[in-house]
């Protein structure tokens, strides 16, 4: 999904665009990093976005619901999740990000002085909601991909009180108890079971 700057009029631009299934699949399977998230898209999603020109850049507000499925981390049954995603991003043209204006240079110097020692990585804390674009077109696909990944939980559970699988026989303990001994006794310690204490 690519938006040209000239499409954004004075009143802004509102989009209701379907998110390409290939984009969701790519985000969830992680081909670039080689790491599969363990989630699969279960239904199509639609991006609702509003773009407005503000002070040389573009303010993007968007939301969508991503529908995913994954095996429960405790009992391996399929879990379906509807994850609401909402975001606001300030898109800054490369020319302003580079500091072509004297004012922007001054502002960025003040920012660096103020946040020196506060930043934990390669970005400044005040700039976490800003992204740079070429000044002519905005590609929404990488933004949607990033937001999908940020919305995913660490792991899926079918329910909070899921009992999981029996470690000995593999029975799903949510369905029925299996009758296995709760603890496996080390065979070297099994003679101690016969000791009777008074």
C-alpha positions in Angstrom: 0.0 0.0 0.0 1.7 3.2 -1.2 0.3 6.7 -0.6 1.5 9.7 -2.7 1.8 12.9 -0.8 -0.3 14.8 -3.4 -3.2 12.5 -2.5 -3.3 14.0 1.0 -5.6 17.1 0.7 -6.2 19.9 3.3 -8.8 17.8 5.1 -6.6 14.8 5.2 -6.9 11.3 3.6 -8.9 8.5 5.0 -8.2 4.9 3.9 -10.0 1.6 4.4 -7.7 -0.8 2.6 -7.6 -4.6 2.9 -4.2 -5.9 4.2 -2.7 -8.2 1.7 -2.7 -11.9 3.0 0.8 -12.2 1.7 1.9 -9.3 3.9 0.4 -10.9 7.0 1.9 -14.2 6.1 5.3 -12.6 5.6 5.1 -10.8 8.9 4.1 -13.9 10.8 6.5 -16.3 9.2 9.4 -13.8 9.3 11.3 -14.7 6.1 13.8 -11.9 6.5 14.9 -13.0 10.0 14.3 -16.7 9.4 12.3 -16.9 12.7 8.7 -18.1 12.5 6.5 -16.4 15.1 4.3 -19.6 15.5 1.2 -17.6 14.5 -0.8 -17.9 11.3 -3.4 -15.5 9.9 -6.9 -17.0 10.2 -8.9 -14.2 8.5 -8.4 -11.1 6.4 -7.8 -7.7 8.0 -8.6 -4.2 6.9 -6.5 -1.1 7.7 -8.4 2.0 8.7 -6.0 4.9 8.4 -6.1 8.7 8.5 -3.2 10.8 7.1 -2.9 14.5 7.7 -0.2 17.0 6.7 1.3 18.6 9.8 4.4 20.9 10.1 6.2 19.6 7.1 5.5 15.9 7.8 2.5 13.6 7.9 0.6 12.4 10.9 -0.6 8.8 10.4 -3.3 7.3 12.7 -4.3 3.8 12.0 -6.1 0.8 13.4 -6.9 -2.7 12.4 -7.7 -6.1 14.0 -5.3 -9.0 13.1 -6.9 -12.4 13.4 -4.3 -15.1 14.2 -4.2 -18.7 15.3 -1.5 -20.7 17.2 -1.2 -23.8 19.3 -1.7 -23.4 23.0 1.7 -23.4 24.7 0.4 -25.7 27.4 -1.9 -28.2 25.8 -1.3 -27.7 22.0 -4.9 -27.2 21.1 -5.6 -24.5 18.4 -6.2 -21.0 19.8 -7.7 -18.2 17.8 -7.0 -14.6 18.8 -8.4 -11.3 17.6 -5.7 -8.7 18.3 -6.8 -5.0 18.1 -4.0 -2.8 16.8 -4.0 1.0 17.1 -1.1 3.3 16.4 -0.1 7.0 15.7 3.2 7.7 13.8 4.7 11.0 12.9 6.2 10.6 9.4 9.1 13.0 8.8 10.5 13.7 5.3 14.2 12.8 4.8 15.0 16.5 4.1 13.8 17.5 7.6 15.3 14.5 9.3 18.7 15.4 7.8 18.3 18.9 9.2 18.4 20.9 6.0 16.9 23.9 7.9 19.0 25.8 10.4 16.0 25.6 12.9 15.9 21.8 12.6 19.7 21.6 13.3 19.2 23.8 16.3 16.3 21.6 17.5 18.1 18.4 17.0 21.2 19.7 18.9 19.0 20.7 21.8 17.4 17.3 21.8 20.8 15.5 21.8 22.0 17.6 24.7 18.8 17.0 26.6 18.7 13.2 26.0 22.5 12.6 26.3 22.8 9.7 28.7 19.1 8.9 28.5 19.1 7.0 25.3 19.6 3.2 25.7 20.3 2.3 22.1 20.8 3.9 18.7 17.7 6.1 18.9 16.7 9.0 21.1 13.8 8.4 23.4 11.9 11.5 22.0 12.0 10.1 18.5 10.4 6.6 19.1 7.1 7.5 17.4 8.8 9.1 14.3 9.6 7.5 11.1 11.4 8.9 8.0 10.0 8.7 4.5 11.3 9.9 1.1 9.0 13.0 1.1 7.0 11.9 -1.9 5.4 8.5 -1.1 4.6 6.6 2.1 4.8 2.8 2.0 2.3 1.5 4.6 3.4 -2.1 4.3 6.5 -2.0 6.5 4.5 0.0 9.1 1.6 -2.6 9.1 4.2 -5.4 9.3 5.9 -3.8 12.3 2.5 -3.2 14.1 1.4 -6.8 13.6 4.7 -8.0 15.2 4.3 -5.6 18.1 0.7 -6.8 18.7 1.6 -10.5 19.0 1.6 -12.0 22.5 4.7 -13.9 23.6 2.7 -17.1 23.5 -0.9 -18.2 23.1 -2.9 -20.0 25.8 -6.4 -21.5 25.3 -7.4 -20.2 28.7 -5.7 -18.9 31.8 -6.3 -22.0 33.9 -5.1 -24.5 31.2 -3.8 -27.6 32.8 -1.6 -28.6 29.9 -0.5 -32.2 29.0 0.5 -35.0 31.3 4.3 -35.2 31.1 4.2 -39.0 31.2 1.3 -40.1 28.9 0.5 -36.9 27.0 -3.2 -36.8 28.0 -4.8 -33.4 27.7 -5.5 -32.7 31.4 -8.3 -30.2 30.5 -10.3 -33.1 29.0 -9.8 -35.7 31.8 -7.4 -36.8 34.4 -5.1 -39.6 33.3 -4.3 -41.5 36.5 -0.5 -41.2 36.2 1.6 -40.7 39.3 2.1 -37.0 39.7 5.9 -37.3 40.1 8.2 -39.7 38.4 10.4 -41.4 41.0 14.1 -41.8 40.1 14.7 -45.6 40.0 17.7 -45.2 42.2 15.5 -43.8 44.9 12.6 -46.2 44.6 13.7 -48.4 47.5 13.2 -45.4 49.8 9.4 -45.7 49.1 9.4 -48.9 51.3 10.7 -47.2 54.4 8.0 -46.8 57.0 8.3 -43.9 59.5 6.6 -44.1 62.9 
